[in-house]
Amino acid sequence: MSDDPSPAEPAPADPALADPALADPAVSSDRAGISDPGASGTRPPTRRDLAKAERRRELLEAAARLMAERGFSGVRLEDIGAEAGVSGPAMYRHFHGKLDILAAMLVDISARLLEGGTAVVEANRDPGAALAGLIGFHTDFALGEPDLIRVQDRDLSSLSPDASKTVRSLQRRYVELWTDVLLRYAPQLARSEAGFRVQAAFGLLNSSPRLPNIDNARARELLIEMASAALQL
């Protein structure tokens, strides 16, 4: 898929240089564009830092809405700015181009899932409780971020090679996190089967944006029930 053909937009820079998450996806504060006040040699975020991070978040949310509806190739950088109330030139204060925005979105999804899933496992020593927590966590993500899931499903192939490598690495670690917990819970499973079950559960949960619209609480209940069955809980 090609990037925005508008001549007003310069060639996108390498997302690994534009988005700190691509250099160090484990640091969520860097993904937000805010320095970690606890890290050596950094300063606490100023009001300007926080405002810039909030604006960046709004732009990413606007981009997700538009790309979920029209696809990556059907959205211009100017469309994203207009959706968020930002002028075209001001967009370049936050992103170098559409590929930079797509990379920021998809790296952030994968990093958030890995960070959140790791926190769930660390908080639950019992593997059954950890699996139940992971299912609930991912279900809430799937129901709460349907636009991001649609963009990832359709436009992952549009990423630059470096950004794609980062996303794939984070996704692989997330799958391995679930697989390790499942094998602790059901050690009789071969690792290949455990991984198969995990991927099947992901496929089910991530299909929620394409399923018929029902009450959100009931949707959550059904998804958790079916994902638990897929994992043999």
C-alpha positions as a Markdown table, in Angstrom:
| # | Residue | x | y | z |
|---|---|---|---|---|
| 1 | Met | 0.0 | 0.0 | 0.0 |
| 2 | Ser | 1.4 | 3.4 | -0.9 |
| 3 | Asp | 1.7 | 6.4 | 1.4 |
| 4 | Asp | -0.2 | 9.6 | 0.9 |
| 5 | Pro | 0.6 | 10.8 | -2.7 |
| 6 | Ser | 0.0 | 14.4 | -1.9 |
| 7 | Pro | 3.1 | 16.4 | -2.9 |
| 8 | Ala | 2.7 | 18.6 | 0.2 |
| 9 | Glu | 3.9 | 15.7 | 2.4 |
| 10 | Pro | 7.7 | 15.0 | 2.4 |
| 11 | Ala | 9.0 | 11.5 | 2.3 |
| 12 | Pro | 8.4 | 9.9 | 5.7 |
| 13 | Ala | 11.5 | 9.6 | 7.9 |
| 14 | Asp | 12.5 | 6.3 | 9.4 |
| 15 | Pro | 10.0 | 5.6 | 12.2 |
| 16 | Ala | 12.7 | 4.2 | 14.3 |
| 17 | Leu | 14.2 | 7.7 | 14.5 |
| 18 | Ala | 10.9 | 9.5 | 14.8 |
| 19 | Asp | 9.3 | 7.4 | 17.5 |
| 20 | Pro | 11.2 | 6.6 | 20.7 |
| 21 | Ala | 9.1 | 3.5 | 21.1 |
| 22 | Leu | 10.8 | 1.9 | 18.1 |
| 23 | Ala | 14.2 | 2.3 | 19.8 |
| 24 | Asp | 13.0 | 1.2 | 23.3 |
| 25 | Pro | 9.4 | -0.1 | 23.2 |
| 26 | Ala | 9.6 | -1.2 | 26.8 |
| 27 | Val | 9.4 | 2.4 | 28.1 |
| 28 | Ser | 5.8 | 3.6 | 28.0 |
| 29 | Ser | 6.6 | 7.1 | 29.0 |
| 30 | Asp | 8.9 | 7.5 | 26.0 |
| 31 | Arg | 6.1 | 6.4 | 23.8 |
| 32 | Ala | 4.0 | 9.2 | 25.2 |
| 33 | Gly | 6.9 | 11.6 | 24.5 |
| 34 | Ile | 7.5 | 12.3 | 28.2 |
| 35 | Ser | 10.7 | 11.8 | 30.0 |
| 36 | Asp | 10.8 | 9.4 | 33.0 |
| 37 | Pro | 11.4 | 11.6 | 36.1 |
| 38 | Gly | 12.9 | 8.6 | 37.9 |
| 39 | Ala | 15.5 | 7.9 | 35.2 |
| 40 | Ser | 19.0 | 9.2 | 35.6 |
| 41 | Gly | 19.8 | 12.4 | 33.8 |
| 42 | Thr | 16.2 | 13.3 | 32.9 |
| 43 | Arg | 13.9 | 16.0 | 34.1 |
| 44 | Pro | 10.3 | 15.9 | 35.3 |
| 45 | Pro | 7.8 | 16.7 | 32.5 |
| 46 | Thr | 6.8 | 20.3 | 32.1 |
| 47 | Arg | 3.3 | 21.5 | 31.4 |
| 48 | Arg | 4.4 | 21.9 | 27.8 |
| 49 | Asp | 5.6 | 18.3 | 27.7 |
| 50 | Leu | 2.3 | 17.1 | 29.0 |
| 51 | Ala | 0.3 | 19.2 | 26.6 |
| 52 | Lys | 2.4 | 17.9 | 23.7 |
| 53 | Ala | 1.9 | 14.3 | 24.8 |
| 54 | Glu | -1.8 | 14.8 | 25.1 |
| 55 | Arg | -2.0 | 16.4 | 21.6 |
| 56 | Arg | 0.0 | 13.5 | 20.2 |
| 57 | Arg | -2.4 | 11.0 | 21.8 |
| 58 | Glu | -5.4 | 12.9 | 20.3 |
| 59 | Leu | -3.7 | 12.7 | 16.9 |
| 60 | Leu | -3.2 | 9.0 | 17.2 |
| 61 | Glu | -6.8 | 8.4 | 18.2 |
| 62 | Ala | -8.0 | 10.5 | 15.2 |
| 63 | Ala | -5.7 | 8.6 | 12.9 |
| 64 | Ala | -7.0 | 5.3 | 14.2 |
| 65 | Arg | -10.6 | 6.3 | 13.7 |
| 66 | Leu | -10.0 | 7.5 | 10.1 |
| 67 | Met | -7.8 | 4.6 | 9.1 |
| 68 | Ala | -10.2 | 2.1 | 10.6 |
| 69 | Glu | -12.9 | 3.6 | 8.4 |
| 70 | Arg | -11.0 | 4.3 | 5.2 |
| 71 | Gly | -7.8 | 2.3 | 5.3 |
| 72 | Phe | -4.2 | 3.6 | 5.4 |
| 73 | Ser | -4.1 | 4.6 | 1.8 |
| 74 | Gly | -7.5 | 6.4 | 2.0 |
| 75 | Val | -6.3 | 8.9 | 4.7 |
| 76 | Arg | -4.1 | 12.0 | 4.2 |
| 77 | Leu | -2.1 | 13.6 | 6.9 |
| 78 | Glu | -4.3 | 16.7 | 6.5 |
| 79 | Asp | -7.4 | 14.6 | 7.2 |
| 80 | Ile | -5.9 | 13.4 | 10.5 |
| 81 | Gly | -5.1 | 17.0 | 11.5 |
| 82 | Ala | -8.6 | 18.2 | 10.6 |
| 83 | Glu | -10.2 | 15.4 | 12.6 |
| 84 | Ala | -8.1 | 16.4 | 15.6 |
| 85 | Gly | -8.4 | 20.2 | 15.0 |
| 86 | Val | -4.8 | 20.6 | 14.1 |
| 87 | Ser | -3.5 | 22.4 | 11.0 |
| 88 | Gly | -1.5 | 20.5 | 8.4 |
| 89 | Pro | 1.8 | 22.2 | 9.1 |
| 90 | Ala | 1.4 | 21.7 | 12.8 |
| 91 | Met | 1.2 | 18.0 | 12.3 |
| 92 | Tyr | 4.9 | 17.9 | 11.5 |
| 93 | Arg | 5.6 | 19.0 | 15.1 |
| 94 | His | 4.5 | 15.6 | 16.2 |
| 95 | Phe | 5.0 | 13.2 | 13.2 |
| 96 | His | 7.1 | 13.1 | 10.1 |
| 97 | Gly | 4.4 | 11.6 | 8.0 |
| 98 | Lys | 1.7 | 9.0 | 7.7 |
| 99 | Leu | 4.1 | 6.1 | 8.0 |
| 100 | Asp | 5.4 | 7.6 | 11.3 |
| 101 | Ile | 1.8 | 7.8 | 12.6 |
| 102 | Leu | 1.0 | 4.2 | 11.6 |
| 103 | Ala | 4.3 | 3.0 | 13.2 |
| 104 | Ala | 3.5 | 4.9 | 16.4 |
| 105 | Met | 0.0 | 3.4 | 16.6 |
| 106 | Leu | 1.0 | -0.2 | 16.0 |
| 107 | Val | 4.1 | -0.3 | 18.1 |
| 108 | Asp | 2.1 | 1.3 | 20.9 |
| 109 | Ile | -0.6 | -1.4 | 20.7 |
| 110 | Ser | 1.9 | -4.2 | 20.9 |
| 111 | Ala | 3.9 | -2.6 | 23.6 |
| 112 | Arg | 0.8 | -1.9 | 25.7 |
| 113 | Leu | -0.3 | -5.5 | 25.4 |
| 114 | Leu | 3.1 | -6.8 | 26.4 |
| 115 | Glu | 3.4 | -4.4 | 29.3 |
| 116 | Gly | -0.2 | -5.0 | 30.6 |
| 117 | Gly | 0.1 | -8.8 | 30.1 |
| 118 | Thr | 3.4 | -8.9 | 32.0 |
| 119 | Ala | 1.8 | -6.9 | 34.9 |
| 120 | Val | -1.1 | -9.4 | 35.0 |
| 121 | Val | 1.3 | -12.4 | 35.2 |
| 122 | Glu | 3.5 | -10.7 | 37.8 |
| 123 | Ala | 0.5 | -10.0 | 40.0 |
| 124 | Asn | -0.8 | -13.6 | 39.8 |
| 125 | Arg | 1.5 | -16.5 | 40.9 |
| 126 | Asp | -1.2 | -19.1 | 40.3 |
| 127 | Pro | -1.2 | -20.0 | 36.6 |
| 128 | Gly | -5.0 | -20.4 | 36.5 |
| 129 | Ala | -5.5 | -16.9 | 38.0 |
| 130 | Ala | -2.8 | -15.5 | 35.6 |
| 131 | Leu | -4.6 | -17.0 | 32.5 |
| 132 | Ala | -8.0 | -15.7 | 33.7 |
| 133 | Gly | -6.4 | -12.3 | 34.2 |
| 134 | Leu | -4.8 | -12.3 | 30.8 |
| 135 | Ile | -8.1 | -13.3 | 29.1 |
| 136 | Gly | -9.9 | -10.5 | 30.9 |
| 137 | Phe | -7.1 | -8.0 | 30.1 |
| 138 | His | -7.1 | -8.8 | 26.4 |
| 139 | Thr | -10.9 | -8.9 | 26.2 |
| 140 | Asp | -11.1 | -5.4 | 27.7 |
| 141 | Phe | -8.5 | -4.2 | 25.2 |
| 142 | Ala | -10.3 | -5.7 | 22.2 |
| 143 | Leu | -13.6 | -4.2 | 23.2 |
| 144 | Gly | -12.1 | -0.9 | 24.1 |
| 145 | Glu | -9.9 | -0.4 | 21.1 |
| 146 | Pro | -11.8 | -1.7 | 18.0 |
| 147 | Asp | -10.3 | 1.0 | 15.7 |
| 148 | Leu | -6.7 | 0.0 | 16.5 |
| 149 | Ile | -7.5 | -3.7 | 16.0 |
| 150 | Arg | -9.0 | -2.9 | 12.6 |
| 151 | Val | -6.0 | -0.9 | 11.6 |
| 152 | Gln | -3.5 | -3.6 | 12.7 |
| 153 | Asp | -5.4 | -6.3 | 10.9 |
| 154 | Arg | -5.6 | -4.4 | 7.6 |
| 155 | Asp | -2.5 | -2.2 | 7.5 |
| 156 | Leu | 0.3 | -4.0 | 9.3 |
| 157 | Ser | 1.9 | -4.7 | 6.0 |
| 158 | Ser | 2.2 | -1.0 | 5.2 |
| 159 | Leu | 4.8 | -0.5 | 8.0 |
| 160 | Ser | 8.4 | 0.1 | 7.2 |
| 161 | Pro | 10.7 | -3.0 | 7.6 |
| 162 | Asp | 12.2 | -1.6 | 10.8 |
| 163 | Ala | 8.8 | -0.8 | 12.4 |
| 164 | Ser | 7.4 | -4.1 | 11.3 |
| 165 | Lys | 10.3 | -5.9 | 12.9 |
| 166 | Thr | 9.6 | -4.1 | 16.2 |
| 167 | Val | 5.9 | -4.9 | 16.1 |
| 168 | Arg | 6.5 | -8.6 | 15.2 |
| 169 | Ser | 9.1 | -8.9 | 18.1 |
| 170 | Leu | 6.6 | -7.4 | 20.6 |
| 171 | Gln | 3.8 | -9.6 | 19.4 |
| 172 | Arg | 6.0 | -12.7 | 19.6 |
| 173 | Arg | 6.9 | -11.9 | 23.2 |
| 174 | Tyr | 3.3 | -11.5 | 24.0 |
| 175 | Val | 2.3 | -14.9 | 22.6 |
| 176 | Glu | 5.2 | -16.5 | 24.4 |
| 177 | Leu | 4.1 | -14.8 | 27.7 |
| 178 | Trp | 0.6 | -16.5 | 27.3 |
| 179 | Thr | 2.1 | -19.8 | 26.2 |
| 180 | Asp | 4.5 | -20.0 | 29.2 |
| 181 | Val | 1.6 | -19.4 | 31.6 |
| 182 | Leu | -0.6 | -22.0 | 29.8 |
| 183 | Leu | 2.1 | -24.6 | 30.0 |
| 184 | Arg | 2.5 | -23.9 | 33.7 |
| 185 | Tyr | -1.3 | -24.5 | 34.0 |
| 186 | Ala | -1.4 | -27.5 | 31.7 |
| 187 | Pro | 2.1 | -29.0 | 31.6 |
| 188 | Gln | 0.8 | -32.0 | 29.7 |
| 189 | Leu | 0.4 | -29.9 | 26.5 |
| 190 | Ala | 3.1 | -29.8 | 23.9 |
| 191 | Arg | 4.4 | -26.3 | 23.4 |
| 192 | Ser | 3.2 | -26.3 | 19.8 |
| 193 | Glu | -0.3 | -27.1 | 20.9 |
| 194 | Ala | -0.2 | -24.5 | 23.7 |
| 195 | Gly | 0.9 | -21.9 | 21.2 |
| 196 | Phe | -1.9 | -23.0 | 18.9 |
| 197 | Arg | -4.5 | -22.6 | 21.6 |
| 198 | Val | -3.2 | -19.1 | 22.5 |
| 199 | Gln | -3.3 | -18.0 | 18.9 |
| 200 | Ala | -6.8 | -19.3 | 18.5 |
| 201 | Ala | -7.9 | -17.4 | 21.6 |
| 202 | Phe | -6.3 | -14.2 | 20.1 |
| 203 | Gly | -8.1 | -14.8 | 16.9 |
| 204 | Leu | -11.4 | -15.0 | 18.8 |
| 205 | Leu | -10.9 | -12.0 | 20.9 |
| 206 | Asn | -9.5 | -9.8 | 18.1 |
| 207 | Ser | -12.5 | -10.7 | 15.9 |
| 208 | Ser | -14.8 | -8.7 | 18.3 |
| 209 | Pro | -14.8 | -5.5 | 16.1 |
| 210 | Arg | -16.3 | -7.6 | 13.2 |
| 211 | Leu | -18.9 | -9.4 | 15.3 |
| 212 | Pro | -22.6 | -8.3 | 15.6 |
| 213 | Asn | -23.0 | -5.4 | 18.0 |
| 214 | Ile | -24.5 | -6.5 | 21.3 |
| 215 | Asp | -24.5 | -5.2 | 24.9 |
| 216 | Asn | -20.8 | -4.6 | 25.9 |
| 217 | Ala | -21.1 | -6.4 | 29.2 |
| 218 | Arg | -22.7 | -9.5 | 27.5 |
| 219 | Ala | -20.0 | -9.4 | 24.8 |
| 220 | Arg | -17.3 | -9.4 | 27.4 |
| 221 | Glu | -18.9 | -12.3 | 29.2 |
| 222 | Leu | -19.2 | -14.4 | 26.0 |
| 223 | Leu | -15.7 | -13.6 | 24.8 |
| 224 | Ile | -14.2 | -14.6 | 28.1 |
| 225 | Glu | -16.2 | -17.8 | 28.2 |
| 226 | Met | -15.2 | -18.8 | 24.7 |
| 227 | Ala | -11.5 | -17.8 | 25.1 |
| 228 | Ser | -11.3 | -19.8 | 28.3 |
| 229 | Ala | -12.7 | -22.8 | 26.4 |
| 230 | Ala | -10.1 | -22.4 | 23.7 |
| 231 | Leu | -7.4 | -22.5 | 26.4 |
| 232 | Gln | -9.0 | -25.5 | 28.0 |
| 233 | Leu | -9.7 | -23.7 | 31.3 |
